[in-house]
């Protein structure tokens, strides 16, 4: 006798008079509960000033903040995708309390909190410090290039702009000479005729046009041709004025940079490691700098310069502004090993574990420096002279000063050999004419000596080993696990806002992961339980654990020269 099959009741159109709690289907250790608990205890008083008192009641900023951050934790960076998740995903529905803001509202909220979201990130890091995830005493610094949303082929280069502008100034000068020699002499610059502004050229064109209109009508064919030629010259002058204004605007946007994108003026063309063609193609992007501890992001900064050396001091300044202190220990690779950075860290009381260019070369087992290199020459500090391989004294003959882009003045001593003519080692020693001259930066050499001692110590070995798994691991997780390889906004302020949201989401995700590991290894406290009894965060300036360290003044050129 066949057995009758009984299925469970299925009625998708059934109405539930008293709906059940949504969170009954959400696990106690789900990250969404951590997001809810943490943000509920953040101070968001400064968000109120962003809203108007009249009009329709806006969505609560805590709800919006939870939805956006949880979206970033799940690789949802598009406002439309977050909108869809708020309608379909039970975690988003519970987090938002059945609220369903559209994508425009979500986008307006992100743009509205461009400044305030930075403070939210700072508060979260303070939470991590209170819960023992970070100490804020050590910071591992590294940078990477992130591509902008801008078009790859809308570049503007400084050299070509300056070249075209100089060529245009020559055309303007020649045109004025053709029009009227007196005007050319009156308005031309004393050097190369490059003092014209677009406004001045337009005034000259208007003056010439008025004089032409007030002149009597031409009668002969020759006069008519001359009048026509004058009109063409005035037209060309106006076109040149417009073009000159265009070049001046490009130079204004460039500032101190060498390039920018027409579709994102704040983006600079840089070489990206993620170059699929392997041809070193430059792309518009930003130089992202982060500081990490235990793979948590402690601080971040976005710079428009491709190089790393000039970013360290502004980055530490940002750290001090956030937490009212500087880290006790700073770790970075050789890209940051400049004299300016070493001096800043020493004067700021930061124990620097920062490599220099040839540090790894020196650590090789069979490393032997070139006997003719400056580093291998014997130096007598008392007599202030070097000894060449042939035993000649290289006496000091002067001092050369160089200035970095940040304004820091570096001093190098120059030493000259007495007589290199006829020396049997000359061909191997140097190939220039005359006697050999070397330049030595004694202060930088002393900083490198101290750095070498620190890096080869027990703590140095520990920090060198951890540096590879600190910011490098964060970049890997950011780009490949969370698919954050390209910015989705235009403009430096919006890019900072977007990454602030990402940094908050990254830290929360990392915290949930670490708590889950602890729970798996024997703990029984759900992640949200750590924050359910958490008191509201107090202001940064009122915190007792933040120790103020002295700031550096090494960036001033006058201080450098006085020292």
Residue pairs with C-beta under 8 A, 6 or more apart in sequence:
22 90
22 93
22 94
23 94
25 90
26 32
26 33
26 90
26 91
26 94
28 526
28 528
29 516
29 519
29 526
29 527
29 528
30 91
31 70
31 73
31 508
31 509
31 512
31 527
32 70
32 91
32 94
32 95
33 526
33 527
33 528
34 508
34 511
34 512
34 515
34 527
34 528
34 531
35 66
35 69
35 70
35 73
35 95
35 508
36 66
36 95
36 528
37 528
37 531
37 532
37 534
38 124
38 127
38 508
38 531
38 534
39 62
39 65
39 66
39 69
40 62
41 531
41 534
41 535
41 536
41 537
42 62
42 120
42 123
42 124
42 536
42 537
43 123
43 536
43 537
43 538
43 539
44 61
44 62
44 65
44 116
44 120
46 116
46 119
47 61
47 113
47 116
50 61
50 112
50 113
50 116
51 58
59 99
59 101
59 105
59 109
61 109
61 113
63 95
63 96
63 97
63 99
64 101
64 105
64 106
64 109
65 113
65 120
66 95
66 96
67 82
67 86
67 92
67 95
67 96
67 101
67 106
68 82
68 106
68 109
68 110
68 501
69 501
69 504
69 505
69 508
70 91
70 92
70 95
70 505
71 77
71 81
71 82
71 85
71 92
72 501
72 502
72 504
72 505
73 505
73 508
73 509
74 85
75 482
75 483
76 82
76 85
77 484
77 488
77 498
77 502
78 103
78 488
79 103
79 104
79 106
79 107
79 110
80 103
82 92
82 103
82 106
83 100
83 101
83 102
83 103
83 106
85 92
86 92
86 93
86 96
86 99
86 100
86 101
87 93
87 100
101 109
110 497
110 498
110 501
111 494
111 497
113 497
114 493
114 494
114 496
114 497
117 497
117 500
117 501
117 504
118 496
118 500
120 500
120 504
121 500
121 503
121 504
121 507
122 322
122 323
122 540
123 537
123 540
124 504
124 507
124 508
125 134
125 136
125 296
125 297
125 298
125 299
125 322
125 323
125 507
126 323
126 537
126 540
126 543
127 534
127 537
128 134
128 296
128 507
128 511
129 135
129 136
129 545
131 530
133 294
133 296
133 511
133 514
134 293
134 294
134 296
134 298
135 293
136 293
136 298
136 323
136 325
136 327
137 327
137 328
137 329
138 293
138 327
138 328
138 329
138 330
138 331
138 463
139 291
139 292
139 293
139 298
139 299
139 319
139 327
139 329
139 330
139 331
140 291
140 292
140 293
140 331
140 332
140 463
140 466
140 467
140 470
140 471
141 289
141 290
141 291
141 312
141 315
141 330
141 331
141 332
141 336
141 471
142 289
142 290
142 292
142 332
142 333
142 467
142 470
142 471
142 472
142 475
143 287
143 288
143 289
143 290
143 308
143 311
143 335
144 273
144 287
144 288
144 475
145 270
145 271
145 272
145 273
145 285
145 286
145 287
145 288
145 306
146 285
146 286
146 288
146 485
146 486
146 487
147 272
147 274
147 283
147 284
147 285
147 485
147 486
147 487
148 261
148 264
148 267
148 283
148 284
148 285
148 286
148 486
148 487
148 490
148 495
149 263
149 264
149 486
149 487
149 488
149 489
149 490
150 261
150 262
150 263
150 264
150 267
150 284
150 490
151 261
151 262
151 263
151 284
152 283
152 284
154 261
154 262
154 263
154 284
155 259
155 260
155 261
155 262
155 269
155 282
155 284
156 250
156 253
156 254
156 259
156 260
156 261
156 262
157 258
157 259
158 251
158 254
158 257
158 258
158 259
159 258
161 247
161 250
161 251
161 254
162 251
164 247
165 244
165 247
165 248
165 251
166 192
166 194
168 240
168 243
168 244
168 247
169 192
169 193
169 194
169 196
169 244
170 193
171 240
172 193
172 196
172 201
172 237
172 240
172 244
173 184
173 188
173 193
175 233
175 236
175 237
175 240
176 183
176 184
176 187
176 188
176 204
176 237
177 184
178 233
179 208
179 230
179 233
179 237
180 208
183 204
183 208
187 196
187 200
187 204
188 195
189 195
189 196
196 244
197 244
197 248
198 241
198 242
198 244
198 245
198 248
201 237
201 238
201 240
201 241
201 244
202 238
202 241
204 237
205 234
205 237
205 238
205 241
208 230
208 233
208 234
208 237
209 234
212 227
212 230
212 231
212 234
215 227
218 224
218 226
218 227
253 260
253 265
254 260
256 405
257 268
257 304
257 305
258 268
258 269
259 268
259 269
259 282
260 266
260 267
260 268
260 269
260 284
261 267
261 269
261 284
263 490
264 284
264 490
264 491
265 491
266 286
266 304
266 490
266 491
266 492
266 495
267 284
267 285
267 286
267 304
268 284
268 285
268 286
268 287
268 304
268 305
268 306
269 282
269 283
269 284
269 285
270 282
270 283
270 284
270 285
270 287
270 306
271 280
271 281
271 282
271 306
272 281
272 282
272 283
272 285
274 479
274 485
275 281
285 487
286 302
286 303
286 304
286 487
286 492
286 495
287 302
287 303
287 304
287 305
287 306
287 307
287 308
287 311
288 300
288 301
288 302
288 499
289 300
289 301
289 302
289 303
289 308
289 311
289 315
290 297
290 298
290 299
290 300
290 301
290 471
290 474
290 475
291 297
291 298
291 299
291 300
291 315
291 319
291 327
291 471
292 298
292 470
292 471
292 474
293 470
294 470
295 469
295 470
295 473
295 474
295 477
295 510
296 507
296 510
296 511
297 474
297 503
297 506
297 507
298 319
299 315
299 318
299 319
299 322
300 499
300 500
300 503
301 311
301 314
301 315
301 318
302 492
302 495
302 496
302 499
303 310
303 311
303 314
304 492
305 311
305 405
307 335
308 335
308 336
309 335
309 336
309 337
309 338
309 340
309 341
310 404
310 405
310 406
312 332
312 336
312 341
312 344
313 340
313 341
313 344
313 406
313 552
313 555
316 326
316 330
316 344
316 345
316 348
316 350
319 326
319 327
320 326
320 549
320 551
322 540
323 540
323 546
324 540
324 541
324 543
324 546
324 548
325 546
325 547
325 548
325 549
326 348
326 349
326 350
326 549
326 551
327 350
328 349
328 350
328 351
328 549
329 350
329 351
329 353
329 463
330 345
330 350
330 351
330 352
330 353
330 354
331 353
331 354
331 463
331 464
331 466
331 467
331 470
332 353
332 354
332 355
332 467
333 354
333 355
333 467
334 354
334 355
334 356
334 357
334 359
336 354
337 354
337 355
337 356
337 357
337 359
337 448
337 451
338 404
339 408
339 410
339 441
339 443
339 444
339 447
340 404
340 406
340 408
340 410
340 554
340 555
341 352
341 354
342 352
342 354
342 444
342 447
342 448
342 450
342 451
343 443
343 447
343 552
343 554
344 552
344 554
344 555
345 351
345 352
345 354
345 552
346 352
346 447
346 450
347 550
347 552
347 553
347 554
348 549
348 550
348 551
348 552
349 549
349 550
350 549
351 454
352 451
352 454
353 451
353 454
353 455
353 459
353 460
353 463
353 464
353 467
354 451
355 451
355 455
356 448
356 451
356 452
359 451
359 452
359 455
361 367
362 452
363 456
369 375
369 376
370 376
371 389
372 389
372 425
372 428
372 429
372 430
374 386
374 438
374 440
377 386
377 387
377 388
377 389
377 394
377 438
378 386
378 387
379 385
379 386
379 387
379 440
380 386
380 387
383 393
384 396
384 413
385 393
385 394
385 395
385 396
385 415
386 393
386 394
386 415
386 438
386 440
387 393
387 394
388 394
388 417
388 429
388 436
389 425
389 429
390 423
390 424
390 425
392 417
392 418
392 419
392 420
393 418
394 415
394 416
394 417
394 418
394 436
394 438
395 415
395 416
395 418
396 413
396 414
396 415
397 414
397 415
397 416
397 437
398 413
398 414
399 411
399 412
399 413
399 414
400 411
400 412
400 414
400 439
401 409
401 410
401 411
401 412
401 561
402 409
402 410
402 412
403 409
403 410
403 557
404 410
406 555
407 555
407 556
407 557
408 554
408 555
408 556
408 557
408 560
409 557
409 560
409 561
410 441
410 443
410 444
410 560
411 441
411 443
411 560
411 561
412 439
412 440
412 441
413 439
413 440
413 441
413 442
414 437
414 438
414 439
415 437
415 438
415 439
415 440
416 435
416 436
416 437
417 435
417 436
417 437
418 435
419 435
420 426
420 429
420 430
420 434
420 435
420 436
421 435
423 429
429 436
430 436
454 460
455 461
455 464
474 506
477 506
478 484
478 502
478 506
479 485
482 502
482 506
482 509
484 502
487 495
487 498
487 499
488 498
489 495
489 497
489 498
511 527
512 527
515 527
515 530
516 527
519 525
519 526
519 527
540 546
553 559
554 560
